[in-house]
Amino acid sequence: MRKRSDCREGKWKLLRHQYPLQSEGRQVSKLNQSLIRVHPAGRLANQMAQFMLAREIQASCGTDVVVRGYHMPEWGLDAGPDGAGPRSNLSIGSSLTRVSYLSAMIDRYRPVTLELDGVVQRIGNYGNIDQYRNIFPLRQGEGVPIGDDCILIHIRAGDVSAPSHDSYGPIPISYYQYLVSATKLRPVFIGEISPSPYIEALASKFPEAEFVGGASVFDDFQTMRRARHLAVSVSSFSWLAALLSNAETIHVPLAGLLDPRARPDVDLLPLGDPRYRFHNVSAGAWHNRYSDIFAHRSDFGPISAIETGRLKAAAARWTAWKSAKVHFGLMRRMIVHKYCG
């Protein structure tokens, strides 16, 4: 096992290049070189998360790792698909995957190709977030300025406007009433705000609120990063924009994908970041979010970082065996590839 100082040295070596992954103009033919082949999953934020994971794996490995398959012209990042060789059965995609374990296995068994198929939703895999603010810059003139006395609230209601997934969906409108009352800030809404019964009901409850954005996903992402105060929706897009933002306060509802009780395999709660404020969403309000789009203010309330940490710890214990199976399965397949060809 390599020393921690060796890992840091590898990361600093990567940071000497503006685009370290695409600057590797090499073919995967060298002895002991591994390829991570990215298969873009979903929209912009998911592809960014895949890139971040691939970069962390590359930086954590002592062996030579090349990454191909990402294409994000919005950020000037492109390493076209690498079609050389058959598809590997070494697939990365579970949110239980830990970079530290995976990189140690890559160093040990030197697999030729790994397929990054899914989005690994685990905050502990992303290392130092500041480096990604440089890779995904917030440039002058991008996004819409938001007043410091406002809270920018992201709404996800488009592709989840009807029941389709237990882990996603619009948050009941009373949550936003509770949040505005608690923060004393003026609400500004952004996101999927095309006409719908939910948006009409939201506008009726906040007749003085401003609705912004909608020009493009990229513009909305950059607008969110500009806000001083942010409230995220149950959305990986919203979560990543907040993580990379310049916000002073970030409000997170513990619901669906963002709730360790509902999704113990996922961890998107950065407890060490003092900007974050966590809010409990009752199980009933989330379960009935489509039949009762309003719910009641009593369904929502603040939850401390300490209590949130307890929920995360319980989720880690609950999924320990599943996490072990994910890593042992990958290790077994790497061993087979190495010794059985």
N, C-alpha and C positions, 0 to 999 in steps of 0.2 A: 504494500500500500504506500502511495506517495505521501510525503510530508505536506502539511498545509501550506508551507512557504512555497513549495513547488507549484501548487494550485494557483496561488496568488501571482507568481511569476508568469504562469501561462495566461492568466487573465490580462495582466498588464501588457503582455506582448500583443494580445488581440487589440487592445485599446490604442495601440500606436497607429492603427489604420482606421480611416473613416468608415469604411465598409468591409470589415475583416472577412466576412463570409464570402462575398463575391470577388474579393481580391485574390482568392486562392485559384489561380488559373492552372489547376492540375487535373490530371485524369486519375481515376481510381484504378490505377494499375500498379502503383508502388507496393512493395512488400510492406505489410503491416499497416496499410492505410484503410480507414473505414469511411464509408459513405453514409450520410443520413439523407434520405430522399424524402423531401417534404411533399405531401399530397394536400394542397390547400383545402381547408375545411371551412366552409361558410364564408361569411363576409369579412370586412376589413379587420375588425378587432380580433377575430379568431385567427386570421392569418398572421397578425402581429404577434399574438401569443405563441403560435407555432414557431415563428422566427426566434422569439426570445428564448424559448425552451431549447431549440437547436443550438443557439449561441452559448447557452449555459453548459450544455453537454460538451460542446467543442472546447470551451474554456477550462472545463474541469478534467478533461482527459489528458493523460500524458502521451497517449498514442496520437497519431496523425489522423484528424477527422476533417472531412470535407462535407459541405452541405450544399445540396442542389434542390431545385424545385420551387423556390419561393419567387413570387412576382408581385411586387408592390410599387408600381410606378409613382404613387403619391409620395413616397419617401425616397425615390431614386434607388430602390433596391430590387435587383433582378438577378437571379441565377436560374436560368431556364431548366426545364425538366431534363434529367439525366436518364435516358432510355437504355443505357448500356446494361446488359445483363438481365436475367429474369428477376421477377419480383421475389423478394425475400419473405420468409415466414416470420421474420423478426419484426413485429409490428409494435409501435409505440402509440398509445392513445388513451390508456386508462388514467384517470385523475389520481389514482393511488400511486402512480409512478414517482419515484424520488430520483432526482438528478445524481445525488451522491452515490446511490447504489448502482444506478445504470452506468455511470462513467467508470466506476471501479470494475464492472463486468466487461465493459468495452476494452479497458486497459488489459484485463486478464486474458480475454479470449479473442480479441482482435477480429470481430465479425467484419465481413466484406461490406455488407449493406444492411441498413436498418430502414424500415419504412415508418415515417411519421405520419400516421393516418388521422389522428384525432387531435383534440385540444385538451391538453393536460392542465386542468384548472386547480392549481396549487401554488399559493403565494410563495411558499418556501423554496420553490424551484427557480425563482427569478433573480436571485442575487441582489446586487446593488442597483436599485431602480434608477439612480441618477444617470447611469450610462445610457439608459434607453430614452431619457429625455433628450439626449444628444443625437441618438440614432433616429428618433422620431421627433424632429424639432418643431417647436411652436414658433413659426416665423411671423415677422411683422406683417400686419395686414390680413392675416388668416383668422377666421372666426369673427364673431360679433362681440364687441365689448359689453360687459354686463356690470351694472352699478354695484358698488360695494355694499349698498344697503339692501341688495336683493339676494334671494336664494334661487339659484337656477335648478329647476326640477326636471329631470329627464323622465319622459313618459314612453313606455313601451306598450303600444296597443295595436300595432299593425298586424304583424304575422301571428300574434297570440290573442287577437280580438275574439276568437272562439276557442273553446277548450281543445287543446291539442297536446299539451305536455304538462305533467304534474309540477315540473320544476320552473316553469315560466308562467307569465300572465300579468295582466294589469293589477296594480295595487289599489284596493278600495279607496275611494275619494276621501273618506274621513281621515285617512292617514295624512293626507296633505293639509287638511284643516288642523289636525293636531300639530303637525310639523311647523306650520306658519305661526300658530299660536305660541308654540314653545320657543321659536327662534326670534320672533318679532321682526322678521324680515319680509320684504315685499316679494311675492311669488312671481317668477318668470318661468314659463313652461317651454320645453324644447323636446324634439324627438318626433315620434310618429303621431302627429297631431292632425292628420287628415280627418274630414268629417266622419263621425260615427256616433252612435248613442252615448258611448263612454265620454268622448271629447265634448259633446254637447252638454252632458251632465256636469262635467268638470268646469266648463265655461260658465254654467249657470251658478255654480257655487263660488266661483272667483270672477265676478263680472269685471273687476278692475285689473285683473292680471294681464300681463303681456305674454303673447305667444310668439316665439322666434324660431328661426332655423327652417329647415326643410329644403334648402337649396341643394344640398348633397350630404351624404353620410360623412364625408371628410370634413366639410365645413362645420357640421354639428359637433363632430369630435373635437375640433379645434376651439369652437366656441365654449364647450364645456371646460376645456383646459384653461381658459382665460378667467373663468368666474372665481370670485373670492370665496363664495359659499355654494356648495353643491349638494344636491340630493339625488342619489342614484336610484335607478329602477332595478328590477330583477332582470339583469341583462349583462352579458359579458362585455358588450360594447360600452355601456355606461360605466361598468366597473373599471375597465382599463383606462378610459378617458379620465376618470377621477384619480386613479393611481398615478398617472403621468401628468396631472394638472399642477397648476400653481395655487390651488385652493388652500385657504386657511382652515376651513372646516368642511368635512365630508360626512354626510348623513347616510347611513346604510340600514335598510330594513331587513331584519332577519326573517326572510320568507323564501320559499322555494329554493332555488339554486344557492342563495346566500345564507341559508339556515342549516347549521350543522346537524340539527335534529332531523331535518327532512332529507338532506343530502350529506351524510357523514363521509362519503368518499371525496367530496369537494371541499377545498379550503381556500376561500377568497377573502378572509378576514385578517387584515394586517394589524394585529394588536399592538405591535411596536411603533406604529405611526401615530403620533399624538393628534393628527388632524382628524381622526375618525371618531364619529359618534354613532353608537349602535342603538337601534330601536326595535323593540319586540313587536311582532305581528301575531295576533292570536291565531291558533290553528283553525278556529272556526271562520274567521274573516278571510283567511287565505283559501280554505277549502270551498267557501261559498262566493268567491270573488266574481264569478260570472252570473250567479243568480241574484247577488246583492252587491251591486257595484259601489254602494255607499258604506256599508257596515256602520260601526259606531266608534266614536272617539275612545271609548273605554277599551276597545280592542287593540289599542296601541299605547306604547309607553317606552321610556328610556330603559336601557339595560346596560349595566356597567361593563367596562372592559374586563374586569375580573370575572364576572359571571359569564361573559362571552367566552373568555378563556376556558372556563370550566366546560362549557358546551363543546368547544373544540377538542379538549382533552378527552371527553367522553366519546366523541366521534372517532378519535384516533384509536382508542381502545376497542371500540365496536368493529372497526375495519382492519385491525391489526392482522388477522388471519388472511383476509382477502388481499391485503397489500403484500403479505409474504408470498401468496400464491402467484400474484402478478410477477414478482421479481424472480421467484424460483422457476416459473415457466419460461421467462426470457433466458435465464441462465442455462436451463436445460437445453433449450434450442441452440444457444450459442455453443455449448459443449458439443452437441451433435454436429453442428456445422464445422467446428474446428477439428474434431477427431474422426468424424465419419464422412467428411466431404460432402 
